[in-house]
Amino acid sequence: MKRKRTHQTDTARLLARTMLLALCLHITDTALAAKPGDGHYNMAGFFDIHVCNWPGRALFFMPLFSTAGYDDIEKIEVLYPDNRLLVDLDLSSYRTISKAGQPDKRVFIKQLDVPSGAMDGWYTARITLNNGTVQKARDYVIISKLARAGGQVPGDEQELPEAPGALSWAAVPGAAFYQVFIRDLWDENSLVYSSPLLAETKVILPKNLLEPGGHYSWIIHARDTNEDLMLGDFNQGSMSKPVSFSIQ
């Protein structure tokens, strides 16, 4: 018997929550001590900027700073390559990441439309600590739009005779990695699966993940690189529109 469908959150909030969750979980597994040769790190934490192409909005920057030493930070400024101020990160707005055996981390994230006149180059995070010490980190940003994934199989609103063993999609030009997220539309859009980073346009699903009579949606996050010394975790990212399917 099919379960009663609950009210769905709007697409923009769904995409934002999914992307931030994925980003924060990835940062959880990223060391926050300074790494020799990688300017994204300093003794305070990790800095990166993503250039994002999501449905329903203009191309936007997503600068972030992740740190376990959040109590020591007075302010975080993000600067253009010519040292003009791009944005201050709001220290009252963050996601807390907890992992057994490690101190909690906070990820300060801001989303802002790419400003007119923004240029490619080295962007800087200037972190001022409560004792007056200033730490800097930098990220090379290339302003370009990565296309969103399409060609999903199963397709939108398709009804399947049984649970699929895999999901697939068309390759995105310029993308090197993908991540898939599946939500249960009968259960308040709860996230039921996040894939690891994938180097191919297919994900094999765990057995018994999807139920008969279920109704699910899935999205694909594409990215151009991973943990690059210049570009950080990635430079360009895109999010596909949600595609839903049901199972008899």
N, C-alpha and C positions, 0 to 999 in steps of 0.2 A: 504493500500500500504506500502510495506517495505521501510524504509529509506535507503539512500545511506550509505554504510559502509565506515568509515574513517580509516586512517592508525592506527594500534595498536602499543602502546609502547611495548618494549621488556619485557619479563617476569620478569627479575631481577629488573628493575626499577619499574614495577607495584607492585611487592611484597614489595619492600622497602618502596614505598610511602604509601601503604595501612597500613603496619605494623607501621610505624612511626606515621601516622595519628591516628591510634587506640591507640597507646601508649600515645601520647600526650593528646588526649581527655580524657583518663582515668586519667592521672596525673592532668588534669584540675580540676577534682572533688576530688583530694586528698589534704588534708590540708598540708601546708608547715611549720607550726610551729612545734617545737619539741613535740614529743609524748612520754610520760613516758613509759619506758620499750621497746620501739622500736628504736633500734640503727640505723635504716635507716634514721632517721630524726636528724637534728641538727638545730640550730637557723638560719643557712644559707639556708637550703633547704632539699631535699630528694635525696637519693642515692640508686641505685639498679644496679644489673648486671643480664642479662638474658643469658641463654645458648640456642642458636637458631639453629634449623635445618630447613633450607629453601631449596627449589629445586635449583639445579644447582650450589651449592657451598658447601664448607667444613663447618663443625660445627664451629660456631663462637660465640664470646662474644659480647654482646651489653651493655656496661656500660653507665649509664646516670646519670645526676644530674639536678634536676629541682629546679628553684629558682625564686622568685620575686625580690630578692636583687642582681641582676646580676651586677649592676653598682659598687657594693662594692667588687667584686671578682677580685683578681689578677691572681690566677691560681688554677686549679683543678687537682690533681694527684691521680691516682688509683694505689693502691699497692697490691702486692701479700700477702698471709698470712704471709710470712717470711719478709715482709716489703720492698722487692725489688720493683722497679717501674715497673708496668705493662704498663701504658700509661698515657700521659697527655691529658686531654680533650681540644679540640680546642675551645677557647672562641669566635672565629670569625665564628664558624659553629653551628647554633642552630635553633630551631623552636620556634616561638613566639606564645604563647597561650593567647588569649584574652577572657575575660568573663565579662559580664555586672556587674558593681558594685564592681569589684575586680581589683587590679593592674595586669598589664601584667606579664606573667611569661616567662622565657626562659628555654628550655630543651636542654641541651648540651648532644649530643649522639655520640658515637663512635662505629663502627663495626670493629672487628679484628678477624682473624682466631684464634681459641684456640691455644696458643703457645705450642710447645712440652715441656713437663716438667711442665705444669700448674697443680696445685694440688687443691683438695677440701679444703675448709676451709673458714675462715673469711677474706674477702677482704675489704680493707679500702679506703675510699675517704678522702683525705687530702686537705681541702679547705683553701687557704691562702687569707685573705682579704687585701684590700689596706692599712689598718692601721697596718698590721703586725700580727693581730690575726689569729690563726689557729683553724679551726673547723674540727672535724672528724666525719665520719659516717661509718657504716660497713654493709656488706651483706654476708650471708653465701652462698657459691656457691658449688653445687654438679655437677661435670662435667659428664654429661650423655646425651644421645641423645633420645629425645622424638620422636616417630614415627610420620609420617605425615598422616593426615586423608585420607581415601579412601572410596570406596563403595558409592559414591555420587548418589543420586536420586533427580532429573533427571541426567542421565549420560552424558558424553561428546558428544557434537554435536547432541544431541537428539532433534528432532522436536516435539513439543507438540501441541495438538489441541486447547488448551486454557492455560491461565496463571496458573501456579501451585499455590496452596494455601499454600504449605509448601515445604521445602527442608530438606533432611535427609542424613545421612552418617553413616558409621560403627564406633563403639567406638574405641578410641585410647587407648591402654594399658598405664596406668599411668596418663592419662589426667583426670582432674576433671571439667574443664570448656572449653567452646568453644566460638568463636565469628565468625560470618559470614559476609562477605562483598560481595556486588553485584555491578557489573559495567555494564554500557550500552555500548555495542560494536558499536552501530550505532552513538554514541555521544562522540567520542574521549575517550572512556574508562572512562567516568565520573562516579564517585562513586554515586550510587543512594540509597544505603541502607547499614547501619552498625547495626548489631544486638546488643542487650545488651549481657552481659556474660550469657552463657547458661549452665545449669548443665545436659542437656540431648542432645542426638544426633539428634535434630530436631529443626527447627525454623519455626514458623507460620508467614507467610508474611502479611504485611498490605494489605488491600483491595486496588485495583486499583494501586498498585505499579508498576506492569509490564504490558506493553502494547501489544495488538495484533500486530503481525508483527515485534515484537522486537527481538533482539539478545543480549543475556546477558552472562556474565561470573561470576562465583562465586568461592570464596576461603574460606578455613576454617582455622582459627588460633586456635590451641589447646594449653592448658597450664596446668601445673601440680597443681597449687594452686592459691590462691588469697589473697593478703594482709596478708601474713604470717609473724610472728615476726622474724623468722630466715631468710626466703627465699625472703622476700619482696613481691612485687606485684605478681611475680612468678619467679621460678628458670628456669625450662625447658619450651621452647615453640617451636612449629613447625608450618610451613605453608604448606598447601596442594598446589599441582599444580592447576592452574586455570582450571575449567571445564565450558564449554559453552553449552548453549541450545537456541533454537529459538522457537518462538510462531507463529502459523499460523494466 
